[in-house]
Amino acid sequence: MLNLRLIRERPDEVRAALARRHQPVPLDEVLALDERRRSLVQEIESVRAQVNELSRRVGQLRQRDPQAAEAAKGESRALGERVREQGEVLAQVERALEERLAWLPNLPAPDIPEGVDERGNVVERTWGEPRRFDFAPRPHWELGERLGIIDFDRGVKLAGTRFYVLRGLGAMLQRALIAWMLDLHRNEHGYTEIYPPYVVKQEIMYGSGQLPKFQDNLYRDVEDDVWLIPTAEVPLVNLHRDEILEPGALPLNYVAHTPCFRREKMAAGRDTRGIKRGHQFDKVELVKLVAPETSDEELTRLVSHAEDVLRRLGLPYRVVQLCAGDLGFAAVKTFDLEVWAPGCEEWLEVSSSSNVGDFQSRRANVRFRRAAGARVEHPHALNGSALALPRTLIAVLETYQRADGTVEVPAVLVPYMGGVSTLAPAAR
């Protein structure tokens, strides 16, 4: 959530920053409601002061002029009723203000590229060369069916469109990727592994910024009023909700693997072949809570950890900085990692790493102190996929395929595959 004081004191600066997103935002409504709220607060305080003065007069008049005391008491009761009525109006205005604030996205960093949509994104750098084949590489949906490791028909039978089943070595390969990535981030990159709930309360979704904007893309259990998480970012950034972190606690670095559930309504009609886009997928997520002055440096470190995964897998990739118009709702600055999929012949996003500033910590009421007795501040939060499946799985299958239809297992994954080094059709 944006700092209301910043909006109030520097509205033109905030308006200009939000305009870079090229999306309508209720900033004028926020300013009008804030002005109305402050006016009501002043009015209520003024009337309360009158009530207090009348109460003092009643005490003075009670003995020498009972009639005047009664008149003052009547006036005080009338003013008290006015305070009550204005208090109800104030509560309504504050709720409306909170609702409008919740729809304001974060302010883009001044140094990110200008642009209306993804066409304005900028490729910062590339790593590796796409593999050259002496045969026509197959897309993963053909490889998966030939190897018997991806079952599209049974996925649809079980759950409907955009679901699939991984079986045999396919399921093992995905599990190997997840376990290896968790070990890498925990053992070498310094993250603490978390196993969070896969469902959360409404206020947790609000804290991370999924609600109210993305409500239509979320799965919800209405009876228990809990929501299926669209990413581990949601529980991780809320781990310290309503807490004040003690001096020396920052930075906090968390990693978690979870399934992710998304309706993908905004992507209707896109990526209908294969397993590139589904309503359920797995992801290893990184989240950092850091001191504000270090967040840019921490974003660089976060991106490097995601890059390390791709380099060790030997998968060519590129780093793309998102322009202001393509920035996520909560983000200040974002870098995507896109891996080359030679069978699909396209770049696939497998990681999105963002600095969200204090946007989420304000919504989740996470605070910290730099020293004992110091004033509380909001830490900056960062999040990044490292990495997302199934697209990483797609890149492995398509990059390491052989002419005979088998697939080589990357060396770093062989120990996690129980020594299996080749994916081949199961013997019949």
C-alpha positions as CSV (number, residue, x, y, z in Angstrom):
1,M,0.0,0.0,0.0
2,L,1.2,3.5,-0.8
3,N,2.0,5.9,2.0
4,L,-1.0,8.1,2.4
5,R,1.1,11.0,3.7
6,L,3.2,10.8,0.5
7,I,0.0,11.0,-1.6
8,R,-1.3,13.9,0.4
9,E,1.9,15.9,0.4
10,R,3.3,15.2,-3.1
11,P,0.2,14.4,-5.2
12,D,1.6,15.6,-8.5
13,E,4.7,13.4,-8.1
14,V,2.6,10.4,-7.2
15,R,0.2,11.1,-10.2
16,A,3.1,11.4,-12.6
17,A,4.6,8.1,-11.3
18,L,1.3,6.2,-11.6
19,A,0.7,7.6,-15.1
20,R,3.8,5.7,-16.3
21,R,1.8,2.5,-15.7
22,H,-0.8,3.6,-18.4
23,Q,-3.6,2.2,-16.3
24,P,-6.6,4.1,-14.7
25,V,-6.2,4.4,-10.9
26,P,-8.5,6.1,-8.3
27,L,-6.0,8.7,-7.1
28,D,-8.4,11.6,-7.2
29,E,-10.9,9.6,-5.2
30,V,-8.2,8.9,-2.6
31,L,-7.3,12.5,-2.3
32,A,-11.0,13.6,-2.0
33,L,-11.7,11.0,0.6
34,D,-8.6,11.9,2.6
35,E,-9.6,15.6,2.5
36,R,-13.1,14.6,3.7
37,R,-11.8,12.4,6.4
38,R,-9.5,15.1,7.8
39,S,-12.3,17.6,7.7
40,L,-14.6,15.3,9.6
41,V,-11.9,14.6,12.2
42,Q,-11.4,18.4,12.8
43,E,-15.1,18.9,13.0
44,I,-15.6,16.1,15.5
45,E,-12.6,17.3,17.6
46,S,-14.1,20.8,17.6
47,V,-17.5,19.5,18.8
48,R,-16.0,17.3,21.4
49,A,-14.1,20.4,22.7
50,Q,-17.5,22.2,23.0
51,V,-19.0,19.2,24.8
52,N,-16.1,19.2,27.3
53,E,-16.5,22.9,27.9
54,L,-20.3,22.5,28.5
55,S,-19.6,19.6,30.9
56,R,-17.3,22.0,32.8
57,R,-20.0,24.7,32.8
58,V,-22.6,22.3,34.1
59,G,-20.5,21.5,37.1
60,Q,-20.1,25.2,37.8
61,L,-23.8,26.1,37.3
62,R,-25.3,23.1,39.2
63,Q,-25.4,24.9,42.5
64,R,-26.0,28.6,41.7
65,D,-28.2,28.3,38.5
66,P,-29.8,24.8,38.1
67,Q,-32.0,26.0,35.2
68,A,-28.9,27.1,33.2
69,A,-27.2,23.9,34.1
70,E,-30.1,21.9,32.7
71,A,-30.0,23.9,29.5
72,A,-26.2,23.3,29.2
73,K,-26.8,19.6,29.7
74,G,-29.4,19.6,26.9
75,E,-27.0,21.4,24.6
76,S,-24.3,18.9,25.5
77,R,-26.5,15.9,24.7
78,A,-27.4,17.4,21.3
79,L,-23.7,18.0,20.6
80,G,-22.9,14.5,21.8
81,E,-25.5,13.1,19.3
82,R,-23.9,15.1,16.6
83,V,-20.5,13.6,17.5
84,R,-22.0,10.1,17.3
85,E,-23.6,10.8,13.8
86,Q,-20.4,12.4,12.5
87,G,-18.4,9.4,13.9
88,E,-20.5,7.0,11.8
89,V,-19.9,9.2,8.7
90,L,-16.2,9.2,9.5
91,A,-16.1,5.4,9.8
92,Q,-17.8,5.1,6.3
93,V,-15.3,7.6,4.8
94,E,-12.4,5.7,6.3
95,R,-13.6,2.4,4.9
96,A,-14.0,3.9,1.5
97,L,-10.6,5.5,1.7
98,E,-9.0,2.1,2.7
99,E,-10.8,0.4,-0.2
100,R,-9.6,3.0,-2.8
101,L,-6.0,2.9,-1.4
102,A,-6.0,-0.9,-1.8
103,W,-6.5,-0.4,-5.6
104,L,-3.5,1.9,-6.0
105,P,-0.5,0.0,-7.5
106,N,3.1,0.7,-6.4
107,L,5.1,3.5,-7.9
108,P,7.6,2.4,-10.6
109,A,11.2,3.1,-9.9
110,P,12.4,6.3,-11.7
111,D,15.2,4.4,-13.6
112,I,13.1,1.6,-15.2
113,P,12.3,1.8,-18.9
114,E,9.2,3.6,-20.2
115,G,6.6,1.6,-22.1
116,V,2.9,0.8,-22.4
117,D,3.1,-3.0,-22.3
118,E,5.6,-5.9,-22.7
119,R,6.8,-4.5,-26.0
120,G,8.6,-1.9,-24.0
121,N,10.6,-4.4,-22.0
122,V,14.4,-4.3,-22.4
123,V,16.7,-7.3,-22.7
124,E,19.6,-6.5,-20.3
125,R,21.9,-9.5,-21.1
126,T,22.0,-13.1,-22.3
127,W,23.8,-16.2,-21.2
128,G,24.7,-19.2,-23.2
129,E,24.0,-20.1,-26.8
130,P,20.9,-22.0,-27.9
131,R,21.8,-25.6,-28.8
132,R,22.2,-26.4,-32.4
133,F,20.5,-29.6,-33.5
134,D,21.3,-31.9,-36.4
135,F,17.6,-32.9,-36.4
136,A,14.3,-31.1,-36.0
137,P,13.8,-30.7,-32.2
138,R,10.3,-31.7,-30.9
139,P,8.2,-29.6,-28.6
140,H,7.7,-31.0,-25.1
141,W,4.1,-32.1,-25.8
142,E,5.4,-34.6,-28.4
143,L,8.4,-35.6,-26.3
144,G,6.2,-36.1,-23.2
145,E,3.7,-38.3,-25.0
146,R,6.4,-40.4,-26.8
147,L,8.2,-40.9,-23.5
148,G,5.0,-41.6,-21.6
149,I,5.7,-39.0,-19.0
150,I,3.0,-36.4,-19.7
151,D,-0.7,-37.5,-19.9
152,F,-2.9,-34.7,-21.2
153,D,-6.1,-36.8,-21.6
154,R,-6.2,-38.0,-18.1
155,G,-5.4,-34.6,-16.7
156,V,-8.5,-33.2,-18.5
157,K,-10.5,-36.2,-17.4
158,L,-9.6,-35.6,-13.7
159,A,-9.9,-31.8,-13.6
160,G,-10.7,-30.2,-16.9
161,T,-8.8,-28.1,-19.4
162,R,-5.3,-26.8,-18.5
163,F,-4.6,-29.7,-16.3
164,Y,-2.3,-32.6,-17.0
165,V,-0.7,-35.6,-15.3
166,L,3.1,-36.2,-14.9
167,R,3.9,-39.9,-14.6
168,G,6.9,-42.1,-14.1
169,L,10.2,-40.4,-15.0
170,G,8.3,-37.2,-15.7
171,A,7.1,-36.9,-12.1
172,M,10.6,-37.9,-10.9
173,L,12.2,-35.2,-13.0
174,Q,9.9,-32.5,-11.6
175,R,10.5,-33.7,-8.1
176,A,14.3,-33.8,-8.7
177,L,14.2,-30.2,-10.0
178,I,12.3,-29.0,-6.9
179,A,14.5,-30.9,-4.4
180,W,17.7,-29.7,-6.0
181,M,16.6,-26.1,-6.2
182,L,15.6,-26.1,-2.5
183,D,19.0,-27.6,-1.5
184,L,20.9,-25.1,-3.7
185,H,19.1,-22.1,-2.2
186,R,19.3,-23.4,1.3
187,N,22.9,-24.7,1.3
188,E,24.6,-22.2,-1.0
189,H,22.5,-19.1,-1.2
190,G,21.6,-18.8,2.5
191,Y,17.9,-19.1,2.5
192,T,15.8,-20.6,5.3
193,E,13.4,-23.2,4.0
194,I,9.7,-22.8,4.9
195,Y,6.8,-25.2,4.5
196,P,3.8,-22.9,4.5
197,P,0.0,-23.6,4.3
198,Y,-1.3,-23.8,0.8
199,V,-4.5,-22.0,1.8
200,V,-4.6,-18.6,3.6
201,K,-7.1,-16.2,5.1
202,Q,-8.4,-13.2,3.2
203,E,-6.3,-10.7,5.0
204,I,-3.2,-12.6,4.0
205,M,-4.1,-12.2,0.4
206,Y,-4.7,-8.5,1.0
207,G,-1.3,-8.2,2.7
208,S,0.6,-9.5,-0.3
209,G,-1.5,-7.4,-2.8
210,Q,-3.5,-10.2,-4.4
211,L,-6.7,-8.8,-3.1
212,P,-8.8,-7.0,-4.1
213,K,-7.3,-6.5,-7.6
214,F,-6.8,-10.2,-8.6
215,Q,-9.9,-11.7,-6.9
216,D,-11.2,-13.2,-10.2
217,N,-8.0,-15.1,-10.8
218,L,-8.0,-16.8,-7.4
219,Y,-9.5,-20.0,-6.1
220,R,-11.5,-19.7,-2.9
221,D,-13.2,-22.0,-0.4
222,V,-16.3,-20.0,0.5
223,E,-17.4,-22.2,3.4
224,D,-14.2,-21.8,5.4
225,D,-13.4,-18.4,3.7
226,V,-9.8,-19.4,2.8
227,W,-8.0,-18.9,-0.5
228,L,-5.7,-21.2,-2.4
229,I,-2.3,-19.5,-2.8
230,P,-1.3,-18.4,-6.3
231,T,2.4,-18.3,-5.2
232,A,4.4,-19.0,-2.0
233,E,5.1,-15.3,-2.0
234,V,1.7,-14.8,-0.3
235,P,2.4,-16.7,2.9
236,L,6.1,-15.8,3.0
237,V,5.6,-12.0,3.0
238,N,3.0,-12.4,5.7
239,L,5.0,-14.6,8.0
240,H,5.8,-11.6,10.2
241,R,2.4,-9.9,9.8
242,D,1.6,-7.5,12.7
243,E,5.1,-8.0,14.1
244,I,7.9,-5.7,15.0
245,L,11.2,-7.3,14.1
246,E,14.0,-6.8,16.7
247,P,17.3,-5.0,15.9
248,G,19.6,-7.2,13.9
249,A,16.8,-9.4,12.5
250,L,17.2,-8.2,8.9
251,P,17.8,-9.4,6.3
252,L,15.4,-12.4,6.4
253,N,15.7,-14.8,3.5
254,Y,13.1,-17.5,2.9
255,V,12.6,-20.2,0.3
256,A,9.6,-22.4,-0.2
257,H,8.2,-24.9,-2.7
258,T,4.5,-24.9,-3.1
259,P,1.9,-25.7,-5.7
260,C,0.3,-22.5,-7.1
261,F,-3.3,-22.2,-8.1
262,R,-4.5,-19.6,-10.6
263,R,-7.6,-19.3,-12.8
264,E,-5.6,-17.8,-15.6
265,K,-8.6,-15.9,-16.9
266,M,-6.5,-13.1,-18.2
267,A,-4.6,-15.6,-20.3
268,A,-7.6,-17.2,-22.0
269,G,-6.7,-18.5,-25.4
270,R,-3.0,-18.3,-24.9
271,D,-0.5,-21.2,-24.7
272,T,-3.2,-23.8,-25.1
273,R,-0.7,-26.5,-26.3
274,G,1.4,-28.4,-23.8
275,I,2.0,-27.5,-20.2
276,K,3.2,-23.9,-20.4
277,R,0.2,-22.4,-18.7
278,G,-2.1,-24.2,-16.3
279,H,-4.4,-23.6,-13.4
280,Q,-2.0,-25.6,-11.1
281,F,1.7,-25.6,-11.2
282,D,4.7,-25.9,-8.9
283,K,7.2,-23.2,-8.0
284,V,10.2,-22.6,-5.8
285,E,9.9,-19.1,-4.5
286,L,12.4,-16.8,-2.8
287,V,11.3,-13.9,-0.5
288,K,13.5,-11.4,1.3
289,L,12.7,-8.8,4.0
290,V,15.5,-6.2,4.1
291,A,16.5,-2.8,5.3
292,P,15.2,-0.2,2.8
293,E,18.6,1.2,1.8
294,T,19.8,-2.3,0.8
295,S,16.8,-3.4,-1.4
296,D,18.3,-2.5,-4.8
297,E,21.5,-4.5,-3.9
298,E,19.3,-7.3,-2.6
299,L,17.4,-7.4,-5.9
300,T,20.6,-7.9,-7.8
301,R,21.5,-10.7,-5.5
302,L,18.1,-12.3,-5.8
303,V,18.3,-12.3,-9.6
304,S,21.7,-13.8,-9.5
305,H,20.4,-16.7,-7.4
306,A,17.8,-17.5,-10.0
307,E,20.4,-17.2,-12.8
308,D,22.6,-19.6,-10.9
309,V,19.9,-22.3,-11.2
310,L,19.8,-21.9,-15.0
311,R,23.5,-21.8,-15.4
312,R,24.0,-25.0,-13.5
313,L,21.3,-26.6,-15.6
314,G,23.1,-25.4,-18.7
315,L,20.0,-23.7,-20.1
316,P,20.5,-20.5,-22.2
317,Y,18.6,-17.6,-20.9
318,R,18.1,-13.8,-21.1
319,V,17.5,-11.2,-18.4
320,V,14.6,-8.8,-19.3
321,Q,13.9,-5.7,-17.4
322,L,10.2,-4.9,-17.3
323,C,9.0,-1.4,-18.4
324,A,6.7,0.7,-16.3
325,G,3.6,-0.3,-18.3
326,D,4.3,-4.1,-17.8
327,L,5.2,-3.9,-14.1
328,G,3.3,-6.1,-11.7
329,F,0.8,-4.4,-9.3
330,A,3.1,-4.4,-6.2
331,A,6.4,-4.0,-7.9
332,V,8.8,-1.1,-8.0
333,K,11.3,-2.8,-10.3
334,T,11.3,-6.3,-11.9
335,F,13.7,-8.5,-13.9
336,D,12.4,-11.6,-15.7
337,L,14.5,-14.6,-16.7
338,E,13.4,-16.2,-19.9
339,V,14.8,-19.5,-21.0
340,W,15.1,-20.7,-24.6
341,A,12.8,-23.7,-25.5
342,P,14.1,-25.0,-28.8
343,G,11.1,-27.3,-29.4
344,C,8.5,-24.5,-28.9
345,E,11.0,-22.1,-30.5
346,E,10.3,-19.3,-28.0
347,W,11.6,-17.7,-24.8
348,L,9.7,-18.9,-21.7
349,E,9.6,-16.8,-18.5
350,V,10.8,-19.1,-15.7
351,S,11.5,-16.4,-13.1
352,S,10.2,-12.9,-12.2
353,S,12.2,-11.1,-9.5
354,S,10.8,-7.9,-8.0
355,N,11.6,-5.3,-5.4
356,V,8.3,-4.1,-4.0
357,G,9.7,-1.6,-1.6
358,D,7.5,-1.2,1.6
359,F,4.3,-1.8,-0.4
360,Q,3.6,-5.2,1.1
361,S,5.0,-4.6,4.5
362,R,2.6,-1.7,4.9
363,R,-0.3,-3.8,3.9
364,A,0.8,-6.7,6.2
365,N,1.9,-4.3,9.0
366,V,5.4,-5.7,9.2
367,R,7.8,-3.4,11.0
368,F,11.4,-3.4,12.3
369,R,13.6,-1.4,14.7
370,R,17.2,-0.5,13.8
371,A,18.1,-0.3,17.5
372,A,16.4,-0.8,20.9
373,G,13.9,2.0,21.4
374,A,14.3,3.3,17.9
375,R,11.2,4.3,15.9
376,V,9.6,1.5,13.9
377,E,10.0,1.4,10.1
378,H,8.6,-0.8,7.3
379,P,11.2,-3.2,5.7
380,H,11.4,-3.6,2.0
381,A,10.2,-6.9,0.6
382,L,11.5,-8.7,-2.5
383,N,10.3,-11.9,-4.2
384,G,11.5,-14.1,-7.1
385,S,10.8,-17.4,-8.7
386,A,13.8,-19.6,-8.6
387,L,12.5,-21.3,-10.5
388,A,8.9,-21.9,-11.8
389,L,7.7,-25.2,-13.1
390,P,6.6,-26.5,-15.5
391,R,8.5,-24.2,-17.8
392,T,11.9,-25.1,-16.4
393,L,10.9,-28.7,-17.0
394,I,9.9,-27.8,-20.6
395,A,13.3,-26.2,-21.2
396,V,15.1,-29.3,-19.8
397,L,13.1,-31.7,-22.0
398,E,13.5,-29.7,-25.2
399,T,17.1,-28.7,-24.7
400,Y,18.4,-32.1,-23.7
401,Q,16.4,-34.2,-26.2
402,R,18.2,-36.6,-28.6
403,A,17.4,-37.6,-32.1
404,D,16.0,-41.0,-31.0
405,G,13.4,-39.3,-28.8
406,T,15.2,-39.9,-25.5
407,V,16.2,-37.0,-23.1
408,E,19.5,-36.6,-21.3
409,V,19.2,-35.7,-17.6
410,P,21.3,-32.7,-16.6
411,A,24.2,-33.8,-14.5
412,V,23.2,-31.9,-11.4
413,L,19.9,-33.7,-11.3
414,V,21.2,-37.3,-11.8
415,P,21.7,-37.8,-8.0
416,Y,18.2,-36.6,-7.4
417,M,16.9,-39.1,-10.0
418,G,18.4,-42.1,-8.2
419,G,21.1,-42.3,-10.8
420,V,18.8,-42.2,-13.8
421,S,20.7,-40.3,-16.5
422,T,18.4,-40.8,-19.5
423,L,14.6,-40.5,-20.0
424,A,13.5,-43.2,-22.3
425,P,10.1,-44.8,-23.0
426,A,9.2,-47.4,-20.4
427,A,9.5,-51.0,-21.5
428,R,6.2,-52.5,-22.5
